[in-house]
Structures are given as structure tokens and as C-alpha cells.
Amino acid sequence: MTYLTLLSYGCAAEYRRAIGTILSFYAHYHEPARVATVLFTDNPEFFRPYLAGLPVDYVLLTDERRRAMYGPHNYAFRVKIGILAELMQRQPGADVLYLDSDTFFLDNPASLLRELAAGVAFMHQPEYTFAEAVIQYAARPDAAAPRRLVELLERQIFLVNGQLRHFTATQKGWNSGVLGLPAAAAALLPDVFALTDAFYAGSGWFTSEQLAFSLALPVRFPLRRADAYVCHYWSPGQKTHMDACLTPLITPALASQPLAIRLAAVAARTSGWHRQLALEKLHEGALYAASRGRLVPALKYALKALARAPFDLAFMRRLTQVLRAQPAP
């Protein structure tokens, strides 16, 4: 058995995103009896009408239980490791496919699940080497965090999978919006906890949890990307766009429909959502580069965006405003 696992708490927008994730999975996957869902949430009753008819088990995650998972350094993203450890302890021998709630499926994940069962681990996609992150974060308020992590990796060794390991700045950090954990990965989770705590204590980098998975999983498993199957809309602009799509869809009217209609309603929209989010990402890249005075990358992003939507006057106005606000050279 494979368990699809999510964490969703706090507000209706967050709940709707998780509902979209779960419905999109079962809309694209054609063997639902092989996969059960475990949803860790503070509000199971919100979900029940929308997910009725699907194999979903709700685990109540109170504020007290969630905060207890923050660990010794009060690190909120450590909760992800906590729920995975709890689930894999409850279900020994099971593979787990974890997703952040700001995701949805683009395609049938059957081949991903077959590889997972064969012992392949997954994360959403690689992002940067740690050395590259030092450069990429240089203009950000948290610029010191990647540098401190690189310094930590240079001076310290870590126990992973029963052996002392030396990690380097040339290794890649991956995005953990998707985590495919073969059953044997349960034995690695104590090491992931330890790496996360050490990374966060030593660097203060908010991505410490996903960096711990990025380094621990390849020690024992082949690690592959899952972005061909799953769209992860993590940026604030993309979340705003998706919330505008999900709010009119995830309503009591949808909940009252038979399961087949609920699944079809989501399946019919995922490709359109993906196209719009790709465009929004180009907009974000152009506006961010322009706001930093980096005209060449701003132009490259803008041209790619206009190739997709040539009559997007609202974007052109926003870009023009940002460029005009920059100081003269």
C-alpha cells in the first residue's frame, strides 16, 4: 500500500488548496484502491464533504501537537518530518508520497508510484547548489543563511545511514513540495531530524528541512524529480492566482456532486492552471529582475511572457511602473 499524505491547517484557503491536491491525484490516477490518503489537519470536518467517497483518513493535528513538532529551535517546517515519522511508524512497510498543499497533479502518477515501490525516492525538483545559493541570495534580507550553511558543511561531518558523511557546497538542494519516500526511508527520518536541527541552528535558513532531505535521501536511494507529475505553486503571486481559481470551484455546490463529477471538474482544469502559473512565474521573474535594476534578465522574462500572452496590457503596465521607479544610472 502507498499512502498519499498532506498537512493542511490554519484557514479556508489552505484547506481548498489541499482539496485541490487530493482531488487532482484521484482524477489522474486510475487505480485508487492501491493508494490511501492520510490528511493531517486541524479541521477534518471542512474536508469530509469534498472528499467523500475517497479513501481518506483524517489525523487531528491540534496547535499543541503541531507546535510540539517544532523541535529545539522552534522551526515550523520541521512539522513535515514529524508527520512523516508518525505515519511511517503507524504504517511500517508502506511507501509514502507526501505533497505540500500548494500542489496539483498534471498527469497519471502510476509510473512514479511504481518507481517508488521499487525503491526510488522523489522530490519535486532540484533548485541550486549551495554555492549557487550564496550568490542567488546575495541581495535578499536572508543573504547570510546560505553562506552560514556552506561554512557549516565545510567544518562539520554528519551521521547519516550509519556512517559519518561530509557534504559539500557543490551538492544540490531540492524542493520538498513533493517527497516520495520508499518504505525503507523510515530508518532515515531520525537522521533527517538531526540534519534539519543542525542546519537550522547553524544557519537560520528557512529551507533547512528540505536541504536535510536533499542530502539524506541520495545517501541510500536514487533520487528523481517529480515535476513532470506535480505542479508546485509555492510563490505568493502564484498562490494568489490559484486561490482565485479554487475559491469559486471548491464550494458547497461542488461538495454536493457525485465523486465522478468532482474529480472531472478538477481534471478539466489542471492543464489550464498549469499554463497560467507558468505565465505568472515569468511575470514574477520579469518584475523581480526589473525591481533590482537587472534589465537584461527582466527583458528575457518579459519577452517569454509576451510570447505566451502578447496582449497582456496589465503586465506591461506593471513592468513599466517598476522600471520607471528605478533610480537613473
HELIX and SHEET records of a PDB file:
HELIX    1   1 ALA A   12  HIS A   28  1                                  17    
HELIX    2   2 PRO A   32  ARG A   34  5                                   3    
HELIX    3   3 PRO A   44  LEU A   51  1                                   8    
HELIX    4   4 ASP A   63  ALA A   68  1                                   6    
HELIX    5   5 ARG A   78  ARG A   90  1                                  13    
HELIX    6   6 ALA A  110  ALA A  117  1                                   8    
HELIX    7   7 PHE A  130  GLN A  136  1                                   7    
HELIX    8   8 ALA A  144  ARG A  155  1                                  12    
HELIX    9   9 ALA A  183  LEU A  188  5                                   6    
HELIX   10  10 LEU A  189  SER A  203  1                                  15    
HELIX   11  11 SER A  208  ARG A  220  1                                  13    
HELIX   12  12 PRO A  236  LEU A  246  1                                  11    
HELIX   13  13 PRO A  252  ALA A  255  1                                   4    
HELIX   14  14 LEU A  259  ALA A  267  1                                   9    
HELIX   15  15 THR A  270  SER A  291  1                                  22    
HELIX   16  16 LEU A  295  ARG A  308  1                                  14    
HELIX   17  17 LEU A  313  ARG A  324  1                                  12    
SHEET    1   A 7 VAL A  56  LEU A  60  0                                        
SHEET    2   A 7 VAL A  35  THR A  41  1                                        
SHEET    3   A 7 THR A   2  SER A   8  1                                        
SHEET    4   A 7 ASP A  95  LEU A  99  1                                        
SHEET    5   A 7 LYS A 172  LEU A 181 -1                                        
SHEET    6   A 7 ALA A 121  THR A 129 -1                                        
SHEET    7   A 7 LEU A 223  ARG A 225  1                                        
SHEET    1   B 2 THR A 103  PHE A 105  0                                        
SHEET    2   B 2 VAL A 230  HIS A 232 -1                                        
SHEET    1   C 2 PHE A 158  VAL A 160  0                                        
SHEET    2   C 2 GLN A 163  ARG A 165 -1                                        
END                                                                             
